[in-house]
Amino acid sequence: MEGSTQQFKRSDRYKKQEKRYSPRMKKTDYQLLGEEFQQQAVKNSHLARALEYFREKEYPTARMFLEMVLKEDPTADVYYLLALLEQNMGEIEQAISWLNHALEITPDSADLYNALGKLLIKKGKQQEAVNAFKQALAIQSNHIGALQNLALSLKELDHQQASLEISERLLAIHETESSCVNHGTILHEMNRNEEALKYFERAIALNPNSSKAYGNAGGMLLALGQPEYAIAHLKYAITLDDSSPSLYRDLSTAYIAVHRYGEAWDMVHHTSCYTGKPEWKGEPLQGKRLFISAEQGLGDEIMFASMIPDLLKEGGEIIVQCDPRLEALYQRSFPEIKVLGMNRKDIDRSMEVDYESVIGELPRFYRRTLDAFPIRDGYLAADPEKVIYWKERLDELGDGLKIGICWRSGLAEKIRKHQLHSVSEVKYFYPLLHIAGVTVISLQYTDVTKELKLVKKESGKEIVLLEGIDMKNDQDELAGLMVALDLTISVGTAVQQMAAAVQGANVWAVPSNSTPFHRLIKSPVPKDIDNKKRSDKESFIAQIETATSILTKATKQSNPSAWITELTNKEVEDGRLYPAT
């Protein structure tokens, strides 16, 4: 009787397990766990408990039970489940190890190779991931996941053409919103923006409720010089999903393009919490202390410093934390403020202040309209002795104009990699090298020694690399050099921002897409050129050609340097400082 009762209890527990686990298994995202595995989960109490703890995210306990299962029956499914568990715990190397064990048992599994590739991406092993996805496709040529992952991995490795070809294979068999968006992204990185827009629009047609599709289409319309349409798309994308910071950033950029600055700043809010004091929202500062912290990059700090004079008019005591490289410049330029040249992590959080803010918040108060941007000859004061020193150094290079150029950002982040306003190639600047009476000087803040040797080999001309200055770290020295130069021509980097900010320096921005925070002109493009119908690359080349033509004309003047300064000032006064709508 006792035995029968015990048997009944076990049978009852079995039924409860079947009811509890079997339906849930069908809803999980375990790609490789089929019907046979589900039955095993019902019959094997160790596996059942492992899955229970797995779902409850009690991973160490789940691992213990799975290792018990391994001793009983080491199947590929169990190894795969262990890999998922380790992945969820952040133990990617161990997860890869478990997947390799699974592949030893089932070497013809495209799913396993695809899973392995995704883990290798997490470890930053892009090429190994590519090999894994290719192996998956060798087993199953139309494996959707492997095709998609291979296309994205090749894109990350900058193998755009190969990525595009794989993406086309995927689209032929599985056209979805996601595959269209990915295809459009690849085309964008190949600078085929009009084609990219068509695929983003196709993604919208496939899923009219896709925030991602609308957001990408908006970004592409902005790149194609259609900011008003971009605004409409981006605003709608936000109504569909308001959780993506990139949508707000893109919408802010679109508003800037049409001079709707107040709306632009309202899209992006910068906060600080270093002192625990209230955030400054424009309250009167008379008799108060305000702490301003730095944010974003060096170029942004330089640009936003243009509003410190506005802030000083509020009265009160102003404390500004900045990058240590800018301390001397800030202190010389703004003697009324207290300058803390330090990294953010070193800020004294116990300082006694009434309010705090970040420097990137100041446009919200002082630059809400185009008319609010003052036209002035810089706001940072270079060291006069450094200016004299560099004038003497430049004179040693011979007669004629001395032109500094910066052609590429030192940042390698993917977000900047394919944007010509921050990243370019030195070859586009070659026309400047062939102007008689012009010496071209590198203002790059990365090691370009090998690159300059190639320049000389390809062009037959030389870009001068100055000794005795660290372009990245000697910012006070760089400011003096920029005043000593006749002109700086730069893409959108900290170099451009510095040249625009320093009193007495001339700068031309290429391409001309900057916000008008300071004295910064466009390199004018011939009026018969419609930039909206040209690629970024073509527009960039056109602007360099125009700059070359202007400088050639300058060399024929009695005082070329003064002529350039006069021209630059006139460009500012005529309003060509501002981006075209």
N, C-alpha and C positions, 0 to 999 in steps of 0.2 A: 504493500500500500504506500509505504513511504517512497519507494523507488518510483512508483507510478506518478505520485504527486510531483516529485522532482523533475521527472521527464516532462510533465505538463507545463511546469514553470519555464523550463528551457524552451519548449515549443512556443509558449506564449511570448517569451522574450524575442525569439526568432521572428515571430510575426510583427512585433513592434519594430524591430530593426529593419525589416523589409519595408514596412510602411514609412519609417523615418528616413531611411537613407536612399532607397531606390528612386523615389520621385525627385529628390534633391539633386542627385547625380545628373539627371537629365538637364538641369538648369545651370550647371556649372560651366566654366569656361575651360575645362580641361580638354584640350583639343584631341589628345590621343587616347582618352579613356573611353573605350567603347562599351558595347553590351556585355562582353565577356568580363571586363573589369568591374562593371556594375554588379554582376552576379557574384563575383569574388568578394566585393565589399559587403554584400549581404551575408555571405557564408563565413567570412573570416572576421572574427571578433576584433583581432588586433588592427586589421585594416579599417574596420568600421569605426573604432575608437580614434584611430589616426585621423580619419576624415572629419570626425566630430571636432577634435581639437584644432584641426587645420582651419575649419570654418569659424571657429571661435578665436582664431589668431593666436592660439597658445602653441606656438611653433616648436619650442623645445620638447614639449610633451608629445606633440604629433610626430616629431622626428624619432623619438624613442620607440614609439609603436611601429613606425615604418621600418626601422632597423630590425625589429622583431620579425616583420613580414619578410624582409630580405633574407633572413636566415632560413625561413621556411620555403620561400619561392621567389628567387631573384629575377623578376620579370622586367622587361623594358618599361612597362607602365609604372611600376613602383619606382624605378630609377628616375623616371620623368617627374613623378609626383614629388620625389625628394628634391629634384632640381627646382621645381616651382616653389617648394617650401623655402629652400636656401635663398632663392631670388627674393622672396618676400621679406627675408631677414637681412637682406643686403649683402649676403655672402655669395657674390657673383662667381668668384673663382671655384668655390665648392660646387655651385650649381652647374658650372661648365663641366666639372669633373664627373658629376652624376650623369649628365647628358652623354658624355663620351662613353660611360659604361653602358648606357641604354643603346647607343649606336653599335657597340660591340655585339650586342644581342640581336639588334635589328638594323643592320647596315644599309638596308634598302628603304629606309623611311625618309621621305621628303619632309614630312612634318617635323621630325627630330632635327634634321639639318637646318630647317628654317628657325626652329626654336633656338638652336645653338648659335646661329648667326645673330639673332636679336640679343642674346647674352653677350656676345663678343662686342657688339656695338656699345653696350653699357660699360664695358671695360676699355672703350676707346680703341679697340683693335679693328678698325674699319676694313683693312685689307683682308684680314682673316675672316671677317664677317662676309665680305664679298665672296670669298672662296666657298664658305658654307652655303650661301644662297645659290651659288652656281652648282654646287653638288646636289642641292635639293632639286634644281631644275633639270639636272642630268637624269635624275630618277623620274621626275614628273614635270614634263616641259611646260605645262599650263598651271602650275601651282600658283594660285592667286597671291598668297601671302609672300612667297619667295620672290615673285616678280615685283611686287610692290616694294618689298624691303631692299631688293637688289638695286632698283632704280634710285631709291633714296640714298643708299650707301654710296653708289657711284657718284651721285650729286655731291655728297659730302667730301668725296675725294677729288672733286673738281673735274671729273670725267663726264662732262655734261653731254657730249654727243652720245657716248655709250649709255648714259642714264636715259636720255631721250628715246633711244631705240628700244630699250627694255620697257619703258613707259608706254610706248606705242603698241608693243606686244600685249601689254596688260589691257590697254583700252580696247583692243580688238576683240577680246574675249570677256571683258568685265568692265564695262563703262559705268562708273558710279560717280557720285558727287566727289568722293575722296580721290579717286583715280584722276578725275578731271582737274581737281585743285592741285594735286601733286604734279601733273603734267604741265599745268600753267606755271607753277613755281620754277620748274626746270627751264622752261622757255624764257621766263623772266631773267634767270641767272645767265642765260645766253644772250641777253639783251634783245630778245625777240618779243618785245612788250605787246605789240598789237595782237600777235598770235596768242600770247599768254592770256590777254583779256578775253579772247573768244572762248577759251577753255573755262575760265572763271564764270563767264556768262552761261556756258553749257552746264556747269555745276549748279548754278542757280536754277536753271530750267529743270534739272533732275530733282532738286530739292529746294523749293522756294523758301523753306524755313531754315536754311543753313546760314548761320551767322558767319561761319568761316568763309563760305563762298562769296557772300556779299562783302566781307572785309577785304578779301584778296582782290576782288574786282575794284573796290574803292581805292586800294593802294595802287593798283595798276593805272586807274584813271588819273590819279595824281601824278604818277610817273610820266604819263602821256600828255601832261599839260592841260588836264581838264579838271581843275580843283572843285568847281561847283558840282559837277556830276559825282566826283569822289565824295564830297560832303554828304550828298543824298544817300549814297550807298553805305557809307560808314555809319551814319546816324541810324539807318534801318538795321544794320548789323547789330548795333548796340541794343536796339529794341528787342532783338531776338535773343541776345545773350550779352548781358552787361558786365560779365565777369572777366573779360579779357583786357588787360592793361594796354596791349598793343593797339587795340581799336581806338582807345582814347588818344594814344600818342599819334596815330595816323590822322585822326580827325583834327587834332591840334595842329599838325603840320599842314593839313589842307586849309584850315582857317588862316594860318599864317600866309599861305600862298595868295589869298585874296584880301590880305590886310585886315582881317577880322581878329585883331590881336587879343582883345578882351576875351572873346569866346575861346580863343586858342589857349590862353593861360588857364581858363576855368576848367579845361579838359584834363589838365595834369596838375595835381596838387602835391607839393613837396612838404613833408613834415619832418620835424626833428623832436627829439625827446631827451636831449642831453642834460638839461638842468631840471626838468620837471616843472618849469614855470609855464605860464599860459602862452599859447601861440599868439604872436603878434598879428593882429588883423586890421592894422591901420590906426590904432588908438593914438592919441596925442602922446608924444615922447618927452615933452618938457619936464625936466626933473626926474626922468626915468632912465633905466639902463636896459639896453637891448643887445642881446647876443645873437649874432648871425654866424651860422656854420656853413662850411663849404659843402658842395654836393656835386655829383657827376664828375666829369673829367677836368683836366687842366684848362682846356680851351673854354669850357663852360664857365669856370671861375673867372677867367679873364673877361669874357663877354659880359657876364652879369655884374662885374665890378663897375661897369659903366653907369650903374644906378646908385653907387655909393654917394656921389655928390647930391643926388636927389634926397637920399636918406638923411644926409647931414642937415638939410634944411628943416627937418622935423624937430631939431633940437635934441636935448638929452645926450646921454653917453652911449656911444656905439662901440661895441666890441666885435671884431670880425676875425673868425678863424679861417685860415687859408692854407693851401699847400705850402710847405716850407720853402719851396723854390720861388714863391712869389712874395715872401715876407719883405725883402728889401724894397721891391717895387711898390708894394702897397704902402709901406711906411713912408716912403719918399713922396708918393703921390697924394696920400691922404693923411697928413700929419695930425689931423683932428681926431682920428679914431685910434683905438687900441688894437694893434694887430697881433694875433697869435698864430705864428707860423708853425703849425704842427699837424700831425695826422689826426683824424677824427677820434681814433681810439685813445689818444692821449689827452683829450679834453677833460678839464677839471669839472666834473659834474656837480660839484658843490659850490660853484661860483655864485655869487649873489647878484642876480639880475631880476628885472621885472617881467621881461618878455623874452621869448626866443623865436627865431625863424631860421630859414635857410635862404641862401642868396638867390636860389632859383625861384623863390616866391616873389621877389621884388617886382618883376614885370607886371604882376597882377595889380600892383598899386600905381606904377609909374609909366607903363608903356601899353595902355589899353587901346590907343588909336595911333594911326600913322603920324599924326601931327605931334604926338608926344615924344617922338624920337628926335633929340636935338642933333643938329649938324655942327660938329665941332672938331677941332684938330686933336683928337685923342684925349685921353684922360689919365694915362699912365706916364710918369716922368722918368725917362732914362737918366742914368748917371752921366753927367756932362763929360767927366774924365774918360769914361768908357767910350763915349761917342768920339772924342778926339783920338783916342788910341786906335779905334777901328778905322777911322778915316785915314790915318797914317798908314795902317796896314794895307788898306785897299789901294791907296796911292802907289804902293810898291808893285801892284799888279799891272801898272801901266796906265796910259790915258784911256779916256772913253767912259762909257756908262758901266756901272757895276750893278748887276741885276741878280738878286737872290731868288732861287726857285725851290719849291717844295712840291713834289709830285705824288707823294703817297703817304697815307697814314701809317704810323708805326704800329697800330692796333691790328690784330689778326682775327678779331671776332667775326663770326660769320655774318652778323647783322650789317657789318660795314663792307664786307669783302667785295661785293658786286655793286657798290654805289660809287660812281665816278666823282661825286662831290668830296669824297674822303679818300678814295683809293684810285690811283691811276698808274700809268706806265711812263717812264722817263722818255721813251721814244717819241711820245706826243709833243715833247718840248724841244725836239731836235731843231725845228725851224729857228728858234731863238739863238742857237749856237752859231748860225751862219750869218748873223748880222755883223757887218763890219763896224768896229768901234764899240762893241759890247762884250763885256766879260761876264760869264754866267757862273754863279757861285752856289754850291749846294747848301741848302738849309735843312736837309734831312736830319732827323734826330735818331736814326738807326744807322748801323754800319752798312755803308754803301760802297765800300772800297772795290769789291769785285764788280759791282754794277757799273761804276764809273770807268773801270778798265774796258768793259764791254762798250760803253758809250763812245769812248775814244776809237775803238776798233771799228764800230759800225758807222759812226758819223764823221770820223776824221777830226773831230773837235773835242775840246776838253771842258769838263765842268770842274771848277776849282773846288778843292776840299780844303778848307781852312784848318790850320792847326792851332792848338791853344784854346779851344772852346768846346765844351760839351753841350751840343744843341739841345739835349734833353734836360740836363740838370742845371746848367748855368743860365737861367732865365734872365737874370739881371744883365749878364754879359750879352745875351742875345738881343735884348731890348736896345742896348747901345749899338750893336752891329746893324740893326734894322734902320736906325736913324742915319747911320753912316752910309748905308746903301742908297742908291738912287731910286730903287724900286724893288719890291718883293712881289712875285707872282706865285700864288699858292692855291692848292686845292683846300678843301674844308678841313683843316687841322688846327691844332693849337698854334702852329706857326702863323697861319693866316690870322687867327684871332689876336695874337700878340702884335703883329705888324699893323693891324687896324687900330689897336688900342693905344699904341705909343705915340706921344706927341712928336710931330716932325717926321714921321715915317710915311712913305707912300706904299700902297698895296693895291693890287688888282686881284680880285677873286675869280678863279676859274674852276668850274663853271659858276656863273653868277646866280646863285640861289640862296644867298644868305639873308637872314633877317637883319633889319637895319639898326642893330644895337650901337653901332659906332661908325666911324668914318671908313666906309668900305665900298668901293665902287665895283660896278660890273665891268668886265672886259667886253666892250660893246661888240655885238654881232651885227654885220651888215643888215640894213633894214629890209632887204629883199629876201632874207632867209626866214622861212617859217619854221621855227624850232619845234613846233608841235608835230610837224611831219618828219622830223629827223630823230634818229636814235640819240641817246645820251652821248654815245661815242662820237657821232657825227657832229653834234652840237659842240662838244668839247674841242674837237679838232678845229672847228670853225672859229671858236673864240681864241685859240692859240694863234691861228693864222692872222686874225685881226690884231691881236697884241703884237705880233711880229711886224705887221705893216706899220702900226703906230710907232713902234720903237725904231724902225728903219727911218721913218720921217724925223723922229727925235734926233737921231745922230747927225742930221744935216742942219740942225739949228746952231746958232752961235753959242747958246748955253743949254745943252741938252737936258741937264739935270733940272734947271729951273723950268724948262718947257714942260717936262713931265709933271712936275709939282703943280704947275698952273693948270695943266690939262686935268689932272686928278681932282683938284679943287673944283674946277668947273663942272666936272661930271657929278660931283656931290651936290653942288648948288642947283644944277638943272634937274635934280631929282632922279638921276639915273642910278643913284645909290640903291634904290629900292627894287625888289624883285618885280618882274613883270607879271601881271595877272593873266 
